[in-house]
Amino acid sequence: MSENIYSFLSDNLPAPFPSLASLRVAHSELLKRHREAGHQPELFIEVENFIQRGQATGALLFEDEDRWACQSMLDYWGTVLYRFNSETVDAALAEFNPELAPKLEDKDCPYIGLYAFREGDHKLFFGRARLIQESVGRLQLGRFLGMVGPSGSGKSSIAMGGLLPDLQAGALPGSENWRYFPPLAPGSDPLANLARHLLPDDIAPTQRSDWVASAIAGFRTQPDHLTKLVAQSGAQPYVLLVDQFEEVFTLCDNSEIQRSFIENLLCLVQTATPKHIVILTMRSDFGAFIAKIPQLQSLFEQATVRVTPLNASELREAIEKPAELVGLKYESGVVDALLQDILGEPAGLPLLQFTLLKLWENRKRNLVTLESYHRLGGGRLALARSADTLYHRLIPQDQTTLKRLLLRLVRPSHLEITSNRVRLEVLKKIGEDPDRVERVLNKLIKDRLVRLTRGEAPEDTQVEIAHEALIRNWPMLVDWLEEERAQITIRRRLEAKAAEWVRLGRGTSGLLDEIQLREAEQWLKSQSASDLGYDESLSALAQESRRAIKKVKHDEMVAKQHRVRQLLYVLVALSLLLIVSVASAAYAFQKHATAWSAQESAEDQRKVAEDQRKVAEKALEPVINFSAVFSAEKLITGSSCSGGRNDEFICRTWQFIERTYALGDEGSQVLAPKFGRAISKRQCLQSCSRPITREWSQLRR
C-alpha cells in the first residue's frame, strides 16, 4: 500500500484492504471464527481491526454498489461489537480519494490481448463455464470432440484455457493422470509438425532430423503409425489437441499429406485401449471440407460443440472477474459501453481482450475511466487506433520496416489471408538492417500486435501476428494487403517451390525450369520482394537453378559442337564417298560405253559377216549342190572320178576354187558346215587342188 494512504489516514490505523474482494475474504474468515469461538475477547480485537481497515478501504471504493457492499459488512460487525460491550462504533466508510487508490503493477495485468488463452492463463479465463461443461460431457460419451465456431469466437481459448486445465484437474475420472502434450497447429506441413510434436526428449540433437523424417515416412505409409508412436511413450491415454484444424486444408496443398494426417488421427481415436482422445478446433466456414471425408464427418456429427458468441452476462463476467482478482476498477458506464460495442461483433473476443488490455495500460492507478475508453475508440476501434498510433510514432525508415514485417507475417491461401508463422532468423534477413528489424519487432511485441514463440533452440524462435483480427480490423494493413495481394500470391507460390526443393534435399530435383526461373528472378528484383521479404531458400533455389540451366546449356552447346563435328566428319566422308562413287560410276559408265561400243561394233561386224556369208552361200550354192551330188568327201579324200562327167566336174571344181579364193575366209566359213569341221581357205584349196590335178593329169594322158 502506498505511503499516501498512511499519511492521509492516522498512523494508528491499519492499512486498508487492497480490494473489495479481499475485504470479502477477510469477512468470511471472521464469520467462520466467530461461529467457532463465540464471544471471545480476542476475536473482538480482530473485529475492531477489520472495521478500521474496512473504513480505510472506503477511500479506495468509488462505485456505489461496492461502497454499499462494504458498508453493510462494517455495519454487521459494528452491531456485533455493540452487543458485546454496548458501545456504539463508528463504522462509516471514508470518502473516496482517487489519490489513495493502489497503484497496480504492470505485471499483474489480467488480460491477454489478441493472444489465445493457454493453460497458464486458466485463472484469468471467465465467461465460458457453460461450453466447457458441455465439452466435458461430450468426452464422457466419446473420445473425439470437435469445437467449431466462427473466427474470433474463442475456440482455441476454450480448449486451451478452459477444457484442458479442467481435464488435468480431474474433470473426468482418471483424467488427471492422462498425458497432455502442447497443442498442435497443422501448418503447411501437418505431418512434419506432428512428428516434431511427438519428438522424444531423449533423442540427440544430431539425430532429431532423421527421427522426424522417419516418422513422416511412417505417417505416409501406415495409418496407425501415430498410434504406435504414442504407445511407445507410455500406457496412459493420450490427449491430442489440434488447434486451427482448418490449416490442413488452407495451408497444405498436398492431398496425400492431408489424407495421411487425417487417417492417423482417426486411427488414434479408434484404438481399443488405451482410450486416446482427439480434440479439434476448427472454423465453422470450413465444414464443407469435412463433408468430403465420410469417417471424419461421422465423428463431427456425433461430437461437435458449437462455439457461439458470448451473451451479455458472459461478456460481463469475462470483463469484471479478472479485474476483481487484481483490484482493477471500472468507472461507471465503461463496462456497459464495452458490452454495447462488442455484442454481435464477428471477432468479438479478440477485440474485447485487446480493448481491455489497452484500457489496463491507460488506467489511472487502479481505475479505468470512461474518458480513456472513448479516447481509445471503444471496443470496435481500439485495435485500429492503437496500431495507427504505433505506426505514426515511428520514423519513416521504421515505418517501412514495420510494413515489410507485417506483410511477411501473412499468408494468402486460395480462400483468404491468414497469419503466417516465420522464424525470427528469417525475419532478420528480409533485406533490412537487422538492428532496425529487431527494434521494430520489439515494439510490435510490446504492443501485443505480434507474438514471439521461443523454440528449444534460438534458431527455432518464431514470430506471428497475434490474431487474425488484426488482419481484418486494421484498415492500413488491409490496404497494404490489397495493394500487394497479387505479389503475395506469387511469393507464396515461389516459396512453395523452394520448400519442396529443400524437402528433396537441395539437389537437382525440384529445380526451376527456364520460364519459372525467369519469373522468380524478375520477382526477386522487384520492389514487392523488398517490401514483402522472402525465404532465403527461394534465393538459393534461383541461384542453383540458374547454375543448373547454365550447365545444361553449356552441355548442350558442347554436345551440339560435338554433333556438328560429327556431322562434318560424316559430310566429308559422304563427300569422299560421293567422289569415289561418281568416279567409279564414270569409270563404269566409260567402261560400259566402251563395251557397248565394242558390242555394237561386233554386232555390226557380225551382221556384215552374216551378210557376206549369205552372199557366199548364194554364190556357192551351185558348187555345194554339185559337191552334194558328186560327194565332196570323195573329192577331199582323193577318189578318182570316171565317166563322161569328169570334164563337167573339173570345170565346176575350178569354178568352186576360183570363187572360194575370191571369197577368201568367208568362203571357208560357208563350207565348214558342209565338211563337218572348220576349214581354212588354204586347206580348202589344197584339198580340192590335189584330186583335180590328178584328174587333170589323167585326162591329159
LINFEN-V487366 format. One record per backbone hydrogen bond with DSSP energy under -0.5 kcal/mol. NH is the residue of the N-H (numbers start at 1). CO is the residue of the C=O. E is the energy in kcal/mol with one decimal. If there is no record, write none. Layout:
NH/CO/E + NH/CO/E
//
This chain:
5/2/-0.7 + 6/2/-0.8 + 7/3/-1.9 + 8/4/-2.3 + 9/5/-2.7 + 13/10/-1.7 + 17/53/-0.7 + 23/19/-1.7 + 24/20/-2.2 + 25/21/-2.0 + 26/22/-2.2 + 27/23/-2.2 + 28/24/-2.4 + 29/25/-2.2 + 30/26/-2.1 + 31/27/-2.1 + 32/28/-2.0 + 33/29/-2.0 + 34/30/-2.2 + 35/31/-2.0 + 36/32/-1.8 + 37/33/-3.4 + 38/34/-1.8 + 40/38/-1.7 + 43/40/-0.7 + 44/40/-1.5 + 45/41/-1.3 + 46/42/-1.2 + 47/43/-1.9 + 48/44/-2.3 + 49/45/-2.0 + 50/46/-2.4 + 51/47/-2.6 + 52/48/-2.3 + 53/49/-2.3 + 54/50/-2.6 + 55/51/-2.7 + 56/52/-2.1 + 57/53/-1.7 + 58/54/-0.9 + 58/55/-1.1 + 59/56/-1.4 + 60/57/-2.3 + 61/57/-0.7 + 61/58/-0.6 + 62/60/-0.6 + 67/63/-2.4 + 68/64/-2.8 + 69/65/-2.0 + 70/66/-2.4 + 71/67/-2.7 + 72/68/-2.2 + 73/69/-1.4 + 74/70/-2.0 + 75/71/-2.6 + 76/72/-1.8 + 77/73/-1.9 + 78/74/-2.1 + 79/75/-2.0 + 80/76/-1.7 + 81/77/-2.1 + 82/78/-2.0 + 83/79/-2.1 + 84/80/-1.3 + 85/81/-2.5 + 86/82/-2.4 + 91/89/-0.9 + 94/55/-2.1 + 97/59/-2.9 + 100/97/-2.0 + 101/98/-1.2 + 104/102/-0.8 + 104/365/-0.7 + 108/105/-1.5 + 109/106/-1.5 + 113/353/-0.6 + 115/112/-1.3 + 121/118/-2.1 + 122/119/-1.4 + 124/121/-1.7 + 125/122/-1.4 + 126/124/-0.7 + 132/128/-2.3 + 133/129/-2.3 + 134/130/-2.0 + 135/131/-2.3 + 136/132/-2.3 + 137/133/-2.0 + 138/134/-1.9 + 139/135/-1.9 + 140/136/-1.1 + 141/137/-0.8 + 141/138/-0.9 + 142/138/-1.4 + 145/278/-2.0 + 146/303/-2.6 + 147/145/-0.5 + 147/280/-3.6 + 148/146/-0.7 + 148/305/-2.1 + 149/282/-1.7 + 153/150/-1.8 + 158/154/-2.3 + 159/155/-2.2 + 160/156/-3.0 + 161/157/-2.3 + 162/157/-0.6 + 162/158/-0.9 + 163/158/-3.3 + 164/159/-2.5 + 166/162/-1.6 + 167/163/-2.4 + 168/164/-2.6 + 169/165/-1.3 + 170/167/-1.6 + 171/166/-1.8 + 175/172/-2.4 + 177/174/-1.9 + 178/175/-1.0 + 179/237/-2.7 + 181/239/-1.1 + 184/241/-3.1 + 186/184/-0.5 + 186/243/-0.6 + 189/186/-0.5 + 193/189/-2.2 + 194/190/-2.4 + 195/191/-2.3 + 196/192/-2.4 + 197/193/-1.9 + 198/194/-1.3 + 199/196/-0.8 + 203/200/-1.1 + 207/204/-1.8 + 208/204/-0.7 + 208/205/-0.7 + 211/207/-2.2 + 212/208/-2.7 + 213/209/-2.4 + 214/210/-2.4 + 215/211/-2.4 + 216/212/-2.5 + 217/213/-2.1 + 218/214/-2.0 + 219/215/-2.5 + 220/216/-2.0 + 221/217/-1.5 + 222/218/-2.6 + 225/222/-1.9 + 228/224/-2.0 + 229/225/-2.3 + 230/226/-2.4 + 231/227/-2.2 + 232/228/-1.7 + 233/229/-0.9 + 233/230/-0.7 + 234/231/-0.8 + 239/179/-2.5 + 240/238/-0.6 + 240/277/-2.8 + 241/239/-0.6 + 242/240/-0.6 + 242/279/-3.0 + 243/184/-2.1 + 243/241/-0.8 + 245/281/-3.2 + 247/244/-2.2 + 248/245/-1.9 + 249/246/-1.6 + 250/246/-2.2 + 251/247/-2.0 + 252/247/-1.1 + 253/251/-0.6 + 255/253/-0.8 + 258/254/-2.1 + 259/255/-2.5 + 260/256/-2.5 + 261/257/-2.5 + 262/258/-2.3 + 263/259/-2.6 + 264/260/-2.0 + 265/261/-1.7 + 266/262/-2.6 + 267/263/-2.3 + 268/264/-1.8 + 269/265/-1.9 + 270/266/-1.9 + 271/267/-0.6 + 271/268/-0.7 + 276/274/-1.6 + 277/238/-2.7 + 278/143/-2.1 + 279/240/-2.9 + 280/145/-2.8 + 281/242/-2.1 + 282/147/-2.6 + 284/149/-1.3 + 286/283/-1.5 + 287/284/-1.2 + 289/286/-1.0 + 290/286/-0.9 + 291/287/-1.6 + 292/288/-0.5 + 292/289/-0.9 + 293/290/-2.0 + 294/292/-0.6 + 297/293/-2.8 + 298/294/-2.2 + 299/295/-1.5 + 300/296/-2.2 + 301/297/-2.4 + 302/298/-1.4 + 303/299/-2.0 + 305/146/-3.0 + 306/304/-0.6 + 307/148/-3.2 + 307/305/-0.6 + 308/306/-1.0 + 315/311/-2.5 + 316/312/-2.3 + 317/313/-1.9 + 318/314/-2.3 + 319/315/-1.5 + 320/316/-2.9 + 321/317/-2.0 + 323/319/-0.8 + 324/320/-2.2 + 325/321/-1.2 + 326/322/-0.7 + 326/323/-0.9 + 327/323/-1.0 + 328/323/-2.5 + 329/366/-3.1 + 331/368/-3.2 + 334/331/-2.1 + 337/333/-1.9 + 338/334/-2.3 + 339/335/-2.5 + 340/336/-2.1 + 341/337/-1.9 + 342/338/-2.6 + 343/339/-2.3 + 345/342/-2.5 + 348/345/-1.5 + 349/152/-1.2 + 351/347/-1.6 + 352/348/-2.8 + 353/349/-3.0 + 354/350/-2.3 + 355/351/-2.4 + 356/352/-2.8 + 357/353/-2.2 + 358/354/-2.3 + 359/355/-2.4 + 360/356/-2.3 + 361/357/-2.0 + 362/358/-1.4 + 363/360/-1.4 + 364/367/-3.3 + 365/363/-0.7 + 366/364/-1.0 + 367/364/-1.9 + 368/329/-2.8 + 369/367/-0.6 + 373/369/-1.6 + 374/370/-2.2 + 375/371/-2.1 + 376/372/-1.9 + 377/373/-0.8 + 378/373/-1.9 + 381/377/-1.0 + 382/378/-1.4 + 385/381/-2.8 + 386/382/-2.3 + 387/383/-2.2 + 388/384/-2.5 + 389/385/-2.6 + 390/386/-2.2 + 391/387/-2.3 + 392/388/-2.7 + 393/389/-1.1 + 394/390/-0.6 + 394/391/-1.1 + 399/395/-2.3 + 400/396/-2.1 + 401/397/-1.9 + 402/398/-2.6 + 403/399/-2.3 + 404/400/-2.3 + 405/401/-2.5 + 406/402/-2.5 + 407/403/-2.4 + 408/404/-1.5 + 409/405/-1.1 + 410/407/-0.8 + 411/418/-3.1 + 413/416/-3.3 + 418/411/-2.8 + 418/416/-0.5 + 420/409/-2.3 + 422/463/-2.6 + 424/461/-2.9 + 426/423/-0.6 + 427/423/-1.8 + 428/424/-1.6 + 429/426/-1.7 + 430/427/-1.1 + 437/433/-2.5 + 438/434/-2.4 + 439/435/-2.2 + 440/436/-2.6 + 441/437/-2.5 + 442/438/-2.2 + 443/439/-1.4 + 444/440/-2.0 + 445/441/-2.4 + 446/442/-2.5 + 447/443/-1.9 + 448/445/-1.5 + 449/444/-2.5 + 450/444/-1.1 + 451/464/-3.4 + 453/451/-0.5 + 453/462/-3.2 + 454/452/-0.6 + 460/457/-2.0 + 461/458/-1.5 + 462/453/-3.0 + 463/422/-3.0 + 464/451/-2.0 + 465/409/-0.5 + 466/449/-2.3 + 470/467/-1.9 + 471/467/-0.5 + 472/468/-1.5 + 473/469/-2.1 + 474/470/-1.3 + 475/473/-0.7 + 478/474/-2.3 + 479/475/-2.5 + 480/476/-2.1 + 481/477/-2.5 + 482/478/-2.1 + 483/479/-2.3 + 484/480/-2.0 + 485/481/-0.7 + 488/484/-3.1 + 489/485/-2.1 + 490/486/-1.9 + 491/487/-2.6 + 492/488/-2.6 + 493/489/-2.3 + 494/490/-2.6 + 495/491/-2.9 + 496/492/-1.9 + 497/493/-1.5 + 498/494/-2.1 + 499/495/-2.8 + 500/496/-2.0 + 501/497/-2.3 + 502/498/-2.5 + 503/499/-2.4 + 504/500/-1.7 + 505/502/-1.6 + 506/501/-2.4 + 511/508/-1.3 + 517/513/-2.9 + 518/514/-2.1 + 519/515/-1.9 + 520/516/-2.5 + 521/517/-3.0 + 522/518/-2.1 + 523/519/-2.4 + 524/520/-2.7 + 525/521/-1.3 + 526/523/-1.2 + 529/523/-0.5 + 530/526/-1.1 + 531/527/-2.4 + 532/528/-3.3 + 533/529/-2.2 + 538/535/-1.8 + 539/535/-0.9 + 540/536/-2.1 + 541/537/-2.4 + 542/538/-2.4 + 543/539/-2.4 + 544/540/-2.6 + 545/541/-2.7 + 546/542/-2.4 + 547/543/-2.4 + 548/544/-2.5 + 549/545/-2.8 + 550/546/-2.7 + 551/547/-2.5 + 552/548/-2.7 + 553/549/-2.9 + 554/550/-3.0 + 555/551/-3.2 + 556/552/-2.8 + 557/553/-2.8 + 558/554/-3.0 + 559/555/-2.9 + 560/556/-2.8 + 561/557/-3.2 + 562/558/-2.7 + 563/559/-2.8 + 564/560/-3.0 + 565/561/-2.9 + 566/562/-2.8 + 567/563/-2.8 + 568/564/-3.0 + 569/565/-2.9 + 570/566/-2.7 + 571/567/-3.2 + 572/568/-3.2 + 573/569/-2.9 + 574/570/-3.3 + 575/571/-3.1 + 576/572/-3.3 + 577/573/-2.9 + 578/574/-3.0 + 579/575/-3.1 + 580/576/-3.1 + 581/577/-3.1 + 582/578/-3.5 + 583/579/-3.3 + 584/580/-3.5 + 585/581/-3.2 + 586/582/-3.4 + 587/583/-3.3 + 588/584/-3.4 + 589/585/-3.4 + 590/586/-3.3 + 591/587/-3.4 + 592/588/-3.4 + 593/589/-3.3 + 594/590/-3.1 + 595/591/-3.2 + 596/592/-3.2 + 597/593/-3.1 + 598/594/-3.5 + 599/595/-3.2 + 600/596/-3.0 + 601/597/-3.0 + 602/598/-3.3 + 603/599/-2.9 + 604/600/-2.8 + 605/601/-3.1 + 606/602/-3.2 + 607/603/-2.9 + 608/604/-2.8 + 609/605/-3.5 + 610/606/-3.3 + 611/607/-2.9 + 612/608/-3.1 + 613/609/-3.4 + 614/610/-2.7 + 615/611/-2.5 + 616/612/-3.4 + 617/613/-3.6 + 618/614/-2.2 + 619/615/-2.8 + 620/616/-3.2 + 621/617/-0.7 + 624/620/-3.5 + 625/621/-2.2 + 626/622/-2.6 + 627/623/-3.8 + 628/624/-1.9 + 629/625/-1.7 + 630/626/-2.9 + 631/627/-0.9 + 632/627/-0.8 + 634/631/-0.8 + 635/631/-1.5 + 636/632/-2.5 + 637/633/-2.2 + 638/634/-0.7 + 638/635/-0.6 + 639/634/-2.0 + 646/643/-1.4 + 648/644/-0.5 + 649/645/-2.4 + 650/646/-3.3 + 651/647/-2.7 + 652/648/-2.5 + 653/649/-2.8 + 654/650/-2.5 + 655/651/-2.3 + 656/652/-2.6 + 657/653/-3.0 + 658/654/-3.3 + 659/655/-2.7 + 660/656/-2.9 + 661/657/-2.8 + 662/658/-2.4 + 663/659/-2.6 + 664/660/-1.7 + 666/663/-1.0 + 667/664/-0.8 + 668/664/-0.9 + 669/665/-1.9 + 670/666/-1.7 + 671/667/-1.8 + 672/668/-1.3 + 673/669/-0.6 + 674/671/-0.6 + 675/671/-2.1 + 676/672/-1.4 + 677/672/-0.9 + 684/680/-2.6 + 685/681/-2.6 + 686/682/-3.3 + 687/683/-2.9 + 688/684/-2.0 + 689/685/-2.6 + 690/686/-1.6 + 691/687/-0.7 + 692/688/-1.4 + 693/689/-2.5 + 694/690/-2.2 + 695/691/-3.3 + 696/692/-3.2 + 697/693/-2.7 + 698/694/-2.4 + 699/695/-2.4 + 700/696/-2.0 + 701/697/-1.9
//
